[in-house]
Amino acid sequence: MARPGSTQIGTAPKWHGERCGRGAKKAVTVQRYHFHCVGSDGDAVFDLPGRWVARLRELGLQADRVAQAIMAEAPDTDWSDWLVDVHDARGRRVLVRAFTEARPAK
C-alpha cells in the first residue's frame, strides 16, 4: 500500500495532507478525472491518462484550461460545437462544459 502523500499512479483515491501545514492532520482525497473533448461531427480528443484534481470546484477551472489549450493549437477552427466532457475514474459523467464557455486563465 502506498504511503500518504505518495505519487504512485493507478491507485485511487490518492491521499495528500501528511505535510500540508503546521499541525495539519486532515487528509484530502485527490481523484483522477478524464477531460474528454468532443465535437458534434464525431471528432474527439480523449484524455486517457486523466488528471488528478483535489476539489470538485476545481473541475470547471481544469475543464477551462483543457479547452483553452486545445483551441490554442488551432485558433482558426470553429470550436462552437465542442464540449469538454468530464468523467470520474469510474466513468461517471460529472461535468460538461462548452468550449465557448471556457474562461481564459488568469
C-alpha positions as CSV (number, residue, x, y, z in Angstrom):
1,M,0.0,0.0,0.0
2,A,1.2,3.5,-0.9
3,R,2.2,5.9,1.9
4,P,0.1,9.1,2.3
5,G,1.5,11.8,0.0
6,S,2.9,9.3,-2.5
7,T,2.6,9.8,-6.2
8,Q,2.0,6.2,-7.2
9,I,0.0,6.1,-10.4
10,G,-3.0,3.7,-10.6
11,T,-4.2,4.0,-7.0
12,A,-7.4,5.8,-6.3
13,P,-8.1,7.7,-4.2
14,K,-4.7,9.3,-3.7
15,W,-4.1,10.8,-0.2
16,H,-2.4,14.1,0.5
17,G,-2.2,16.2,3.6
18,E,0.6,14.5,5.6
19,R,2.7,17.6,5.4
20,C,0.3,20.2,4.2
21,G,0.9,22.7,7.0
22,R,2.0,23.0,10.6
23,G,-0.2,20.7,12.7
24,A,-2.3,19.6,9.7
25,K,-3.9,16.3,10.3
26,K,-6.6,16.3,7.7
27,A,-6.1,14.2,4.5
28,V,-7.5,15.4,1.2
29,T,-8.8,12.9,-1.3
30,V,-7.5,13.6,-4.8
31,Q,-9.3,11.8,-7.6
32,R,-8.5,11.2,-11.2
33,Y,-10.8,12.7,-13.8
34,H,-10.8,12.4,-17.6
35,F,-11.3,15.6,-19.6
36,H,-12.5,14.3,-23.0
37,C,-13.2,16.8,-25.7
38,V,-15.9,16.1,-28.3
39,G,-17.4,17.9,-31.3
40,S,-20.8,17.4,-32.8
41,D,-19.3,16.0,-36.1
42,G,-17.8,13.0,-34.2
43,D,-14.3,14.3,-33.7
44,A,-12.9,13.8,-30.3
45,V,-9.8,14.2,-28.2
46,F,-9.6,11.6,-25.4
47,D,-7.8,12.2,-22.1
48,L,-6.9,8.6,-21.4
49,P,-4.4,9.1,-18.6
50,G,-6.6,11.6,-16.9
51,R,-5.6,14.3,-14.4
52,W,-5.6,14.4,-10.6
53,V,-8.0,17.0,-9.2
54,A,-8.1,17.8,-5.4
55,R,-11.5,19.5,-5.2
56,L,-14.7,19.3,-7.1
57,R,-14.8,23.1,-7.5
58,E,-11.6,22.9,-9.5
59,L,-13.1,20.7,-12.2
60,G,-14.5,23.7,-14.0
61,L,-11.2,25.5,-13.9
62,Q,-9.4,22.4,-15.3
63,A,-12.0,22.0,-18.0
64,D,-11.4,25.6,-19.0
65,R,-7.7,25.0,-19.2
66,V,-8.2,21.9,-21.3
67,A,-10.5,23.8,-23.7
68,Q,-8.2,26.8,-24.0
69,A,-5.2,24.5,-24.7
70,I,-6.9,22.7,-27.5
71,M,-8.3,25.9,-29.0
72,A,-4.8,27.4,-28.9
73,E,-3.5,24.6,-31.1
74,A,-5.9,25.5,-33.9
75,P,-7.0,29.1,-33.4
76,D,-8.7,29.3,-36.9
77,T,-11.1,26.4,-36.1
78,D,-14.7,26.8,-35.3
79,W,-15.0,25.4,-31.7
80,S,-18.6,26.5,-31.1
81,D,-19.9,22.9,-31.1
82,W,-17.2,21.4,-28.9
83,L,-17.6,20.2,-25.3
84,V,-15.3,19.2,-22.5
85,D,-16.9,16.0,-21.1
86,V,-15.5,15.2,-17.7
87,H,-15.8,11.7,-16.2
88,D,-14.5,10.3,-12.9
89,A,-12.3,7.2,-12.6
90,R,-15.4,5.0,-12.7
91,G,-16.7,6.5,-15.9
92,R,-19.5,8.6,-14.4
93,R,-20.1,12.0,-16.1
94,V,-19.5,14.8,-13.6
95,L,-19.3,17.9,-15.7
96,V,-20.0,19.1,-19.3
97,R,-18.6,22.5,-20.3
98,A,-18.9,24.1,-23.8
99,F,-15.7,25.4,-25.3
100,T,-17.5,28.7,-25.8
101,E,-18.0,29.0,-22.0
102,A,-14.3,28.4,-21.2
103,R,-12.8,31.3,-19.3
104,P,-9.2,32.3,-20.1
105,A,-6.6,31.5,-17.4
106,K,-5.8,34.4,-15.1
